[in-house]
Amino acid sequence: MAVWDDVVGQERVTQELAAAARDADALVSADRAPDAAVPGEPASGEPGGASRMTHAWLFTGPPGSGRSTAARAFAAALQCVSPDRALGGAPGCGFCDGCHTTLIGTHADVEIVRTDLLSIGVKETRDLVRRASLSPAGGRWQVIVLEDADRLTEGAGNVLLKAVEEPAPRTVWLLCAPSIEDVLPTIRSRCRHLSLRTPPVDAVADVLVRRDGIAPEAAAAAARATQGHIGRARRLATDERARARRAAVLKLPLRIDDIGGCLKAAQELIDAAGEDAKQVAEEVDTKETEELRAALGAAAGTGGRLPRGTAGVMKELQDRQKRRATRTQRDSLDLALVDLTGFYRDVLTLQLGAPVPLANDEVRDSLDRIARASTPVRTLRRIEAIIACREALDRNVAPLLAVEAMTAALRAG
């Protein structure tokens, strides 16, 4: 299985990355350093003078498009050591040690960075830059995959800029962000940009069946419900709690007939998001805390006394856990709002008679009821209210206030 097999519905992107991987392989095989010029400047990587390999890449696309999957696949192709390459085979076999260790996250020269916090700060970015300045320990390239480049603070972005401007030999930066506007102009101008699209529903269903062993009917239903979002489709197909939460969200439009119903529905959405954050904390926080206490030499048991001078380290861990809980709650709430947007999108489809498959066909009765009782203009206003709520949450408006305003607007239409 080639490393590109999991990059779903992105044929143009995979072709470009495969061509760049071939150029990169030729550069290393000839024992030459990569061209660190701005993408597009003359180089010796291919006929015509323009190298398809460069030191910095920016992967953008809507949520669920597979940005990080494409970046990881490219990282694996860069580290491929398959003997078939000498016979004309393309890098990225998916089976050799370089490909395998990269894809599972254990390759010594591939750093995969993701955050469960709200932002990536200067300290973490400086650590990455120091890592990027090292020569490959045993692989062919030093690769840094930054999955949440849009979460870099302004200071962190400025730290990264210097490393992207003057890269170390055989160092490759792979940045991922929802859109090109989410990255500093000075950074994106030094990266080769690849734009990914939302994968087709059929392609997502196929990969769920092939890779995750999900029944074809369940895979098709999950892919249709999430409109091509690979990660959400997998979770919906495999997690009963996710299906229950989504079903509750799709009932909300029928429960906001009065102000009391609006306020109650808003509170339930917030509570559900908080429960998600609590479940994550229960699974992760206790283990993290006990591991740190053991590393600091605390007495056995959760109540054991910590050595003198270690309270600050524990406080830093607790602060990080609180920030993670905040992000988890926001992500869960945003996911509910996306599902709600899909509901009204289906309502609008019915009202306009558009020949488009419904994402939420399992609640067709509810969709018909809302469609008959409203107009396309009112439906569009409701979709705008959901978008406004998401934007308010991005601006750190109190979640309950933002959701209450949204449910009231949904009722008014």
C-alpha positions in Angstrom: 0.0 0.0 0.0 1.6 3.3 -1.1 1.6 6.2 1.4 -0.8 8.1 -0.8 -3.6 5.6 -0.4 -5.0 7.4 2.6 -5.0 10.8 1.0 -8.6 10.7 -0.1 -10.0 12.5 -3.1 -6.9 14.7 -3.7 -5.4 13.4 -6.9 -3.9 16.7 -8.1 -2.2 17.2 -4.7 -0.8 13.6 -4.5 0.6 13.9 -8.0 2.5 17.1 -7.1 3.8 15.6 -3.9 4.9 12.4 -5.6 6.8 14.4 -8.2 8.4 16.5 -5.4 9.4 13.3 -3.5 11.1 11.9 -6.7 13.1 15.1 -7.0 13.9 15.0 -3.3 15.1 11.4 -3.7 17.3 12.4 -6.6 18.8 15.2 -4.5 19.7 13.0 -1.6 20.9 10.1 -3.8 23.3 12.5 -5.6 24.4 13.8 -2.1 23.2 17.3 -2.8 21.5 19.7 -0.4 17.9 20.9 -1.3 17.4 24.2 -3.0 16.3 26.6 -0.3 15.2 29.3 -2.6 11.7 30.6 -2.6 9.4 28.2 -4.6 9.4 28.9 -8.3 13.0 30.2 -8.5 15.3 28.3 -10.9 16.8 25.1 -9.6 18.2 21.9 -11.0 15.6 19.5 -9.8 13.8 18.9 -13.1 13.9 19.7 -16.8 13.2 23.3 -17.4 15.0 24.5 -14.3 12.2 24.6 -11.7 12.6 22.1 -8.9 9.4 20.4 -7.7 11.1 20.0 -4.2 11.4 22.9 -1.8 12.1 23.4 1.9 8.7 24.7 3.1 5.2 23.6 2.2 1.8 24.9 3.2 -1.2 22.5 3.1 -4.6 24.2 3.3 -8.2 23.0 3.1 -11.5 22.8 4.9 -11.7 20.7 8.1 -11.7 17.0 7.3 -10.0 17.4 3.9 -6.9 15.5 5.1 -4.3 18.2 5.4 -2.3 16.4 8.1 -2.7 13.1 6.3 -1.2 14.5 3.1 1.6 16.1 5.1 2.4 12.8 6.8 2.3 10.9 3.6 4.7 13.3 2.0 7.0 13.1 5.1 7.0 9.3 4.7 7.8 9.5 1.0 10.7 11.8 1.8 12.1 9.2 4.2 11.4 6.2 1.9 14.3 3.8 1.7 12.7 1.1 -0.5 15.2 -0.7 -2.7 12.7 -0.4 -5.6 13.8 3.2 -6.0 17.0 2.0 -7.6 14.9 0.2 -10.2 12.8 3.2 -11.1 10.2 2.8 -8.3 8.6 5.9 -6.8 9.4 6.9 -3.2 6.5 6.3 -0.8 6.1 2.5 -0.9 4.4 2.4 2.5 6.2 -0.8 3.6 9.9 0.1 4.2 11.3 1.1 7.5 11.3 4.8 6.6 7.7 4.9 5.5 6.4 2.7 8.3 8.1 4.6 11.2 7.0 7.9 9.8 3.4 6.9 9.4 3.2 5.6 13.0 5.1 8.6 14.4 8.3 7.0 15.6 10.8 8.1 12.9 13.8 9.8 14.6 13.9 12.5 11.9 10.2 13.4 11.7 8.7 15.6 14.3 4.9 15.7 14.1 3.5 18.7 16.1 -0.2 19.0 17.1 -1.7 20.9 20.0 -4.6 20.3 22.2 -4.4 23.8 23.5 -5.8 27.1 22.1 -2.5 28.3 20.7 1.2 27.4 20.1 3.5 29.8 21.9 7.0 31.2 21.4 8.7 28.6 23.7 7.4 25.6 21.8 8.2 27.2 18.5 11.8 27.9 19.5 12.2 24.2 20.5 11.0 23.3 17.0 13.4 25.7 15.4 16.3 24.2 17.3 15.2 20.7 16.3 15.0 21.8 12.6 18.6 23.1 12.7 19.9 19.6 13.3 21.1 17.3 10.6 19.1 14.1 10.0 20.1 11.5 12.6 19.6 8.5 10.3 17.0 9.4 7.8 17.2 11.3 4.5 15.6 14.5 5.7 14.8 16.4 8.9 11.0 16.9 8.6 8.8 19.1 10.8 5.1 18.6 10.4 3.2 21.4 12.1 -0.5 20.3 12.0 -1.9 23.4 13.6 0.0 26.3 12.0 -3.1 28.5 12.3 -2.7 28.3 16.1 0.7 30.0 16.2 0.7 33.2 18.2 2.1 36.3 16.5 5.3 36.0 18.4 5.6 32.3 17.6 5.0 33.0 13.9 7.9 35.5 13.9 10.2 32.9 15.5 9.2 30.4 12.8 9.7 32.9 10.0 13.5 33.1 10.6 13.8 29.3 10.3 11.7 29.2 7.1 13.7 32.1 5.6 17.0 30.4 6.3 16.4 26.7 6.5 19.1 24.2 7.5 20.3 21.8 4.8 17.9 18.9 4.3 15.3 20.3 6.6 11.7 20.4 5.4 8.8 22.3 7.0 5.3 21.0 6.4 2.7 23.5 7.7 -1.1 22.8 7.8 -3.8 25.3 8.2 -7.5 25.7 7.2 -6.8 28.6 4.8 -3.9 30.6 3.5 -5.2 33.6 5.5 -4.6 31.8 8.7 -0.8 32.0 8.3 1.4 35.1 8.4 1.9 36.6 4.9 5.6 36.5 5.4 5.6 32.8 6.1 3.2 31.7 3.4 5.1 33.7 0.8 8.1 31.4 1.5 6.1 28.2 1.2 4.8 26.2 -1.7 1.0 26.2 -1.3 -1.2 23.1 -1.8 -4.9 23.6 -1.5 -7.0 20.5 -0.6 -10.7 20.1 -1.3 -13.4 18.4 0.6 -13.3 14.7 -0.4 -16.2 13.2 -2.2 -18.7 11.4 0.0 -18.2 8.1 -1.9 -14.4 8.3 -1.5 -14.7 8.8 2.3 -17.1 5.9 2.6 -14.7 3.7 0.6 -11.7 4.5 2.9 -13.8 3.8 6.0 -14.7 0.3 4.6 -11.2 -0.4 3.3 -9.1 1.0 6.2 -11.3 0.8 9.2 -13.4 -2.3 8.4 -16.7 -0.5 8.8 -19.8 -2.0 7.2 -20.6 -0.4 3.8 -24.0 0.8 4.9 -22.7 2.4 8.1 -19.7 3.9 6.3 -22.0 5.5 3.6 -24.4 6.9 6.2 -21.5 8.4 8.2 -19.8 9.9 5.1 -23.1 11.4 4.0 -23.9 12.8 7.4 -20.5 14.6 7.7 -20.4 15.7 4.1 -16.9 14.3 3.4 -15.2 15.1 6.7 -13.0 12.0 7.1 -12.2 12.3 10.9 -15.8 13.0 11.9 -17.1 10.3 9.6 -14.9 7.7 11.3 -15.9 8.9 14.7 -19.6 8.9 13.9 -19.3 5.3 12.4 -17.4 3.9 15.4 -18.6 5.9 18.5 -22.2 5.4 19.8 -21.9 8.5 22.0 -21.1 10.6 19.0 -24.2 9.3 17.2 -26.3 10.0 20.3 -25.0 13.6 20.6 -25.6 14.3 16.9 -29.2 13.0 17.2 -29.8 15.3 20.1 -28.5 18.3 18.1 -30.7 17.5 15.1 -33.8 17.7 17.4 -33.0 21.2 18.5 -34.9 23.0 15.7 -38.1 21.4 16.9 -37.6 22.5 20.5 -37.3 26.3 20.2 -41.0 27.3 19.9 -40.7 29.7 22.8 -38.0 31.6 24.7 -38.0 29.0 27.5 -37.2 26.3 24.9 -34.4 28.4 23.4 -32.7 28.9 26.8 -33.1 25.3 27.7 -31.7 24.1 24.3 -28.7 26.5 24.6 -27.9 25.2 28.1 -28.1 21.6 27.0 -25.7 22.3 24.1 -23.2 23.9 26.6 -23.6 21.0 29.1 -23.0 18.4 26.3 -19.8 20.2 25.3 -18.7 20.4 28.9 -19.3 16.6 29.3 -17.1 15.9 26.3 -14.3 18.0 27.9 -14.8 16.1 31.2 -14.5 12.7 29.5 -11.3 13.7 27.8 -9.9 15.0 31.2 -10.8 11.8 32.9 -9.0 9.8 30.3 -5.9 11.9 30.0 -5.4 14.2 33.0 -5.1 11.6 35.7 -2.5 9.6 33.7 -0.5 12.8 33.0 -0.6 13.9 36.6 0.5 10.5 38.0 3.3 10.2 35.4 4.6 13.7 36.3 4.4 13.0 40.1 6.4 9.8 39.6 9.0 11.6 37.5 9.3 14.2 40.3 9.8 11.6 42.9 6.5 12.0 44.8 5.5 9.5 47.4 3.3 6.7 46.2 -0.4 7.4 45.9 -2.3 10.4 44.7 -2.0 12.1 48.1 1.8 11.6 48.4 3.9 14.6 49.2 5.8 16.2 46.4 9.5 17.1 46.8 10.3 20.7 47.7 10.5 23.0 44.8 8.2 21.0 42.4 4.9 22.8 43.0 5.5 25.1 40.1 5.9 22.2 37.7 2.6 20.7 38.9 0.9 24.1 38.6 2.1 24.4 35.0 0.6 21.0 34.1 -2.7 21.9 35.7 -2.8 25.2 33.7 -2.1 23.3 30.5 -4.9 20.8 31.3 -7.3 23.6 31.9 -6.5 25.2 28.6 -6.9 21.8 26.9 -10.3 21.4 28.5 -11.4 24.8 27.2 -10.4 23.9 23.7 -12.1 20.5 23.9 -15.3 22.2 25.0 -15.1 24.7 22.2 -14.3 22.0 19.6 -17.3 19.9 20.8 -19.6 22.9 20.7 -18.4 23.9 17.2 -19.0 20.4 16.0 -22.6 20.6 17.2 -23.0 23.9 15.4 -21.7 22.3 12.2 -24.3 19.6 12.5 -27.0 22.2 13.0 -25.8 24.1 9.9 -26.1 20.8 8.0 -29.7 20.5 9.2 -30.7 23.9 7.8 -28.8 23.3 4.7 -31.0 20.3 4.1 -34.1 22.4 4.8 -33.0 24.9 2.2 -32.4 22.1 -0.2 -36.0 20.9 0.2 -37.4 24.4 0.0 -35.6 25.1 -3.3 -36.1 21.7 -4.8 -32.4 21.3 -5.4 -31.2 18.0 -6.8 -28.7 17.5 -4.0 -28.5 14.5 -1.7 -29.6 15.2 1.9 -27.0 14.9 4.6 -29.5 14.1 7.3 -32.0 11.9 5.5 -32.6 9.9 8.7 -34.6 12.9 10.1 -36.5 13.6 6.9 -39.8 14.1 8.8 -38.2 16.9 10.8 -36.7 18.5 7.7 -40.0 18.4 5.9 -41.8 20.0 8.9 -39.4 22.9 9.2 -39.3 23.4 5.4 -43.1 23.7 5.1 -43.3 26.1 8.1 -40.7 28.5 6.8 -39.3 30.2 3.7 -35.8 30.0 2.1 -35.1 33.6 3.3 -35.8 32.6 6.9 -33.7 29.5 6.5 -30.8 31.6 5.2 -31.1 33.9 8.2 -31.0 30.9 10.5 -27.8 29.7 8.9 -26.3 33.1 9.3 -27.2 33.1 13.0 -25.2 29.8 13.4 -22.3 31.3 11.6 -22.5 34.4 13.8 -22.4 32.2 16.9 -19.3 30.4 15.7 -17.6 33.7 15.0 -18.6 35.0 18.5 -17.1 31.9 20.1 -13.8 32.6 18.1 -13.8 36.1 19.7 -14.1 34.5 23.2 -17.7 35.6 23.8 -19.1 33.6 26.8 -20.3 30.3 25.2 -23.7 30.3 26.9 -24.5 33.9 25.9 -23.5 33.2 22.3 -25.6 30.1 22.0 -28.6 31.7 23.7 -28.5 34.5 21.2 -28.3 31.9 18.4 -31.2 29.8 19.6 -33.3 33.0 19.9 -32.4 34.0 16.4 -33.3 30.5 15.1 -36.7 30.8 16.7 -37.3 34.3 15.1 -36.0 33.2 11.7 
